[in-house]
Amino acid sequence: MTKLHLTADEVLTTTRAVRKRLDFERPVPMAIIKECLEIGMQAPSGSNSQGWHFVIVTDAEKKRQIAQWYQKSFAAYEAGPAQPTKQHADDPSMKRTQEKVLSSAQFLAANLDKAPAMLIPCFAGRLDQPDIPHYQVAGTYGSILPAVWSFMLAARERGIGTCWTTLHLVYEHEVGKILGIPENYSQAALIPLAYTAGTDFKSAPRKPLDGVLHTDSW
């Protein structure tokens, strides 16, 4: 297994949301996916609950069906106010970047089923119920996101590209039926997995820290 031997800072600053540079022709060995998950499971979780579950999808027909639901959700997203080119309207310097993000997202939506594998992280319980307090929502997601992000960092070190997506959750029930996920479990995301075309990812443009940093008070 080839590693890139990146430093911790390099992994943290160059793990991109990869879409157009996913290599759909090269299979991703299950052994490497499992190795990355073992690393991800070293992440902290609330009360050390370790309540995560991970569904890996490699079956071509199941990927095709999931991609259809994703594309249906993407069409609504693309037409709505949350899509990338409708963000940062107050900053003309971001226009080109946001156009590239939209183009990249469109590419992934059109080709999602070609990814050699998908990862769907899950957790027990449902948060789409009335009167669930904010701290419980925050704690639940705080117990699954670190593990998945650690998985994505481990994948980057091994030349595997990932992208955090959630649009399929509009049709979470339908995707759950395809995969046999129990109804009392929630899906947190959908992560396409593929080796990348090249490994020379760089830090992304970000707005200055001073605009978002608050010390001692807002």
C-alpha positions in Angstrom: 0.0 0.0 0.0 1.4 3.4 -1.1 1.4 6.3 1.3 2.1 9.9 0.5 4.0 10.5 3.7 2.4 13.9 4.3 3.0 15.8 7.5 0.0 16.3 9.8 -0.3 19.9 8.7 -0.1 18.9 5.0 -2.9 16.4 5.4 -5.0 18.9 7.3 -4.6 21.7 4.8 -4.8 19.7 1.5 -7.7 17.3 2.1 -10.0 18.7 -0.5 -13.5 17.9 -1.5 -12.5 15.9 -4.6 -15.0 15.6 -7.5 -13.5 16.1 -10.9 -10.2 14.5 -10.0 -11.7 11.2 -8.9 -10.3 8.3 -10.9 -13.4 6.2 -11.6 -11.4 3.4 -13.4 -9.2 2.4 -10.5 -10.8 0.1 -7.8 -10.3 1.0 -4.2 -9.4 -2.2 -2.2 -11.7 -3.0 0.7 -8.7 -3.6 2.9 -7.6 0.0 2.5 -11.1 1.3 3.2 -11.1 -0.8 6.4 -7.7 0.5 7.4 -8.9 4.1 7.0 -12.0 3.2 9.1 -9.9 1.7 11.8 -8.1 5.0 12.0 -11.3 7.0 11.9 -12.6 4.9 14.8 -9.8 6.3 17.0 -11.7 9.6 17.0 -13.5 10.8 20.2 -17.2 10.3 20.7 -19.6 11.6 23.4 -19.3 9.5 26.6 -17.0 7.2 24.5 -20.2 5.8 23.1 -18.6 4.7 19.8 -22.1 4.6 18.4 -21.1 4.8 14.7 -21.9 2.4 11.9 -20.4 2.5 8.4 -22.1 1.2 5.3 -19.8 0.7 2.3 -21.5 0.4 -1.0 -19.7 -1.2 -4.0 -22.6 -2.9 -5.7 -23.1 -1.3 -9.1 -26.9 -1.5 -9.1 -27.2 -0.1 -5.6 -24.8 2.7 -6.5 -26.9 3.5 -9.6 -30.1 3.7 -7.5 -28.5 5.8 -4.9 -27.1 8.2 -7.5 -30.6 8.6 -9.0 -32.0 9.8 -5.7 -28.9 12.1 -5.3 -29.4 13.6 -8.7 -33.1 14.3 -8.0 -32.1 16.1 -4.8 -29.2 17.9 -6.6 -31.6 19.3 -9.2 -33.6 21.1 -6.4 -30.4 22.2 -4.7 -29.0 23.6 -8.0 -32.1 25.7 -8.5 -32.3 26.9 -4.9 -30.6 29.6 -2.8 -28.0 27.4 -1.3 -26.0 26.6 -4.4 -22.4 27.9 -4.6 -22.8 30.8 -7.0 -25.4 32.4 -4.8 -23.0 32.5 -1.9 -20.5 35.3 -1.1 -22.5 37.9 -3.2 -20.8 40.6 -1.2 -17.3 39.6 -2.4 -16.7 39.7 -6.2 -13.3 38.1 -5.7 -15.1 34.8 -4.8 -17.1 34.7 -8.0 -14.7 32.5 -10.0 -14.1 30.2 -7.1 -17.8 29.6 -6.5 -18.4 29.0 -10.2 -15.7 26.3 -10.1 -17.4 24.8 -7.0 -20.7 24.6 -8.8 -19.2 23.0 -11.9 -17.4 20.5 -9.7 -20.7 19.7 -7.8 -22.5 19.2 -11.1 -19.9 16.8 -12.3 -20.1 14.7 -9.2 -23.9 14.6 -9.4 -23.7 13.4 -13.0 -21.1 10.7 -12.2 -21.7 9.7 -8.6 -22.5 6.1 -9.6 -19.1 5.7 -11.2 -17.3 6.0 -7.9 -15.7 2.7 -7.0 -17.2 2.9 -3.5 -19.4 5.0 -1.3 -19.3 5.4 2.5 -22.5 6.2 4.4 -21.9 6.8 8.1 -24.8 6.2 10.4 -25.8 6.6 14.0 -28.5 5.2 16.2 -31.7 7.2 16.8 -33.5 9.9 14.9 -33.0 13.7 15.3 -35.9 14.7 13.0 -38.3 14.6 15.9 -39.9 17.5 17.7 -38.5 18.8 20.9 -35.1 17.4 20.6 -32.8 19.8 22.4 -29.9 21.5 20.5 -27.3 20.0 22.8 -28.4 16.5 21.9 -28.2 17.3 18.2 -24.8 18.8 18.6 -23.5 15.9 20.7 -24.8 13.3 18.3 -23.2 14.9 15.3 -20.1 15.6 17.3 -19.8 11.9 17.9 -19.9 10.9 14.2 -18.2 13.8 12.3 -14.8 13.4 13.9 -14.6 9.8 13.0 -15.6 10.4 9.4 -13.3 13.4 9.0 -10.4 11.2 10.4 -11.3 8.6 7.8 -11.2 11.2 5.1 -7.8 12.4 6.3 -6.5 8.8 6.3 -7.8 8.3 2.8 -6.0 11.4 1.6 -2.7 10.1 3.0 -3.3 7.0 0.9 -4.1 8.8 -2.3 -7.8 8.4 -2.1 -10.2 11.3 -2.7 -13.3 11.9 -0.8 -16.1 14.5 -0.7 -18.6 15.1 2.1 -22.1 15.2 0.6 -25.5 15.2 2.3 -28.0 15.9 -0.6 -29.2 12.3 -0.6 -30.6 12.8 2.9 -33.6 14.4 1.3 -34.4 10.8 0.3 -32.8 9.1 3.3 -35.7 6.7 3.7 -35.5 5.6 0.0 -31.7 5.1 0.2 -32.1 3.3 3.6 -34.4 0.8 1.9 -31.9 0.1 -0.8 -29.2 -0.7 1.8 -31.4 -2.3 4.4 -30.5 0.4 7.0 -32.8 0.0 10.1 -35.4 2.8 10.3 -34.2 3.7 13.8 -30.8 4.6 12.5 -29.9 7.9 10.8 -27.6 8.5 7.9 -25.1 11.4 8.4 -23.6 11.8 5.0 -22.6 10.1 1.7 -18.8 10.0 0.9 -17.8 8.9 -2.6 -14.4 7.2 -2.6 -11.9 6.9 -5.5 -8.2 7.3 -6.0 -7.3 10.7 -7.2 -5.9 11.8 -10.6 -2.6 13.2 -9.1 -2.0 13.9 -5.5 -0.8 17.5 -5.7 -3.7 19.1 -3.7 -3.0 22.5 -2.2 -4.6 24.8 0.4 -7.8 26.3 -0.6 -8.6 30.1 -0.7 -10.2 31.2 2.5 -11.4 34.5 3.8 -9.1 36.2 6.4 -9.3 34.8 10.0 -9.8 38.3 11.3 -13.3 38.4 9.8 -14.5 35.4 11.8 -12.4 35.5 15.0 -14.0 36.8 18.2 -11.9 37.0 21.4 -13.7 37.2 24.8 -16.9 38.7 23.1 -18.5 38.9 19.7 
